[in-house]
Amino acid sequence: MRFSVAIPQFATDPHEVRRFLHRAEDLGFECAWTQEQILGSKSVIGAKPVISPLELLAYAAACTERIRLGCAVFVTPLRNPVHLAKSISSLDQLSGGRIDVGVGIGGKKQPFAAFDSSPEHLVTRFTEGLEVMKRLRTEPSVTFDGKFWQLEDGQMEPKPVQRPYPPIWFGANHPNAVRRAVKLGDGFIGAGSATTARFVDLVKIAREAMVEFDRPDFKFAKRVYVALDDNVERAHARTGEMLESFYNRGDITSVAVYGTAHDVIRGLGEVADAGAESIVLNPMFDEHEQLEQLITDVIPQLS
């Protein structure tokens, strides 16, 4: 079992972000992950402005030396694949080959018009964009004639340090999307907003697809919202407040793992039993304090 951690993306003090990253690296976490929210309101109760993942990853690369860095996930139909391929290749170079890339479709409720995009033929737009990015990172010259993207003798340098390219993790919730992840990606990362039971169902679908597509090395991870507090009622209330600010969907505390160290150990153990080979710990509050308590009281009981 491997453990990663979510970078405090709502922080506006770069010194605090740097301090968190240094400590996460010193404690031996495998990877530090960001999320993407380009448009969003900070007026929701408890919500804070969200720092862009690409810029945060560049800052994190400069602050660290060993820990891997990633975004789960980039909603790629809202992005130009050529620009994104260039940014990720540059990040991989600057970090010395430490970047992981999460990708997802994001669903048809995205504000497509704001990004000069469209929900029509969404899967085709997604898969074409992914192919463009892969080829630009691996081929000296790319000619591509797709429905949405066209290149003629497109050349992009430098290539990523990691070959053939940084690992690609898919975020997915629909069975077809999970199968697509196994066919086209390196791993599946379950959303923090999904319950462990839902993760179990999706892993089952993915394992069947691994046999079909002959992908024995496909990996599984899950983001888990976590809150350690000996006062379980207080942990529940604070977790619920934060999740409401994230998703504006009412009480979804069932997706989180919270309470005493014993409660959290049990909850994370269930995620591991569900198939997660790596768990991304996403503290709900007091990130620095939670990091220390997780590494002292929780992770040794699960490793």
Secondary structure as GFF3:
##gff-version 3
##sequence-region A 1 303
A	DSSP	beta_strand	2	6	.	.	.	ID=ss1
A	DSSP	alpha_helix	14	26	.	.	.	ID=ss2
A	DSSP	beta_strand	31	34	.	.	.	ID=ss3
A	DSSP	alpha_helix	53	63	.	.	.	ID=ss4
A	DSSP	beta_strand	68	75	.	.	.	ID=ss5
A	DSSP	three_ten_helix	76	78	.	.	.	ID=ss6
A	DSSP	alpha_helix	81	95	.	.	.	ID=ss7
A	DSSP	beta_strand	99	104	.	.	.	ID=ss8
A	DSSP	three_ten_helix	112	115	.	.	.	ID=ss9
A	DSSP	alpha_helix	122	138	.	.	.	ID=ss10
A	DSSP	beta_strand	142	145	.	.	.	ID=ss11
A	DSSP	beta_strand	150	154	.	.	.	ID=ss12
A	DSSP	beta_strand	168	170	.	.	.	ID=ss13
A	DSSP	alpha_helix	175	184	.	.	.	ID=ss14
A	DSSP	beta_strand	187	190	.	.	.	ID=ss15
A	DSSP	alpha_helix	196	212	.	.	.	ID=ss16
A	DSSP	beta_strand	219	228	.	.	.	ID=ss17
A	DSSP	alpha_helix	232	247	.	.	.	ID=ss18
A	DSSP	three_ten_helix	253	255	.	.	.	ID=ss19
A	DSSP	beta_strand	257	259	.	.	.	ID=ss20
A	DSSP	alpha_helix	261	273	.	.	.	ID=ss21
A	DSSP	beta_strand	278	283	.	.	.	ID=ss22
A	DSSP	alpha_helix	287	293	.	.	.	ID=ss23
A	DSSP	pi_helix	294	298	.	.	.	ID=ss24
A	DSSP	three_ten_helix	299	301	.	.	.	ID=ss25
###
